[in-house]
Amino acid sequence: MPDTLDYMITGYALGLALVALIIFSIWWRYRSLKADEAALARLEQDIRESAPVKTAQPKPEPASEKADVAEAL
């Protein structure tokens, strides 16, 4: 029977290294996204603090055709 123990150990080592690399990549991306989220939150707060408060003015409602006809009579 051929001795394939070395190949099996190499295969398992490469598989575990790949899984570890994927887990590290996910953690690194999560950390980067948290930093981006914090930066966006700071920017949003700065914009809210520096922007003047605008009051919304109601838009006039368009006159209906019936009202125009009634006024014309």
N, C-alpha and C positions, 0 to 999 in steps of 0.2 A: 504494500500500500504506500502511495507517495506521501511524503511529509509536507503537508500544507499548513501546518500550524503557524508558520511565519506569515503566510498570506492572510490567514484569518485574523491574526493580531493586527496586521497592517490595515486591513479593511475596517475592523472595529475602531482603530485609532483614528483613521481618516473620517469615518462616520461621526464619531464623537467630536472631532475637531470641527466638522461642518456644522453640527448642531450648536456647538459652543459659539461659533462665528455668527450664526443666525441669531442666537439669543443676545449676543453682544451688539449686533446691528440694531435689533429692536430696542434695546436699552438706550443706545446712543441716539437713535431717532426720537425716542420718547423724551429724553433729556433736552434735545434740541428744540422739540416742539413746546416743551414747558417754558424754555427761555424765550421763544418767539411769542408765546401767549402772554407772558409777563410784560414783554416789551410793547405789545399791542395794547395791553390794558393801561400801561403808563401813558402811551400816546393818546389813547381815548380819553383818559382823565385830563391830560394837559389840554386837549382840544375843548373839552367841556368847560374847563376853568377859564380858558382864554377867550372863548367865543361869546359874543354878546347874546343876550337872551332875546330871541325874536318872538313876538306875539303873532299868532295867526289871526289874520283878519278874515271874517267869513266872506265867501264869494257871493255876489248877488245871484239869486236864482233867476234863470231865464223866464221871461214872461211866456205864458202859454198862449196858444193861438186863440183860444176861447176868450181870454182876457183882452187880447188885442181887438177881437171882433166886438166884444161888449163895449169897450171904450170907444170904438169907432161909431157905434150907434148912438 
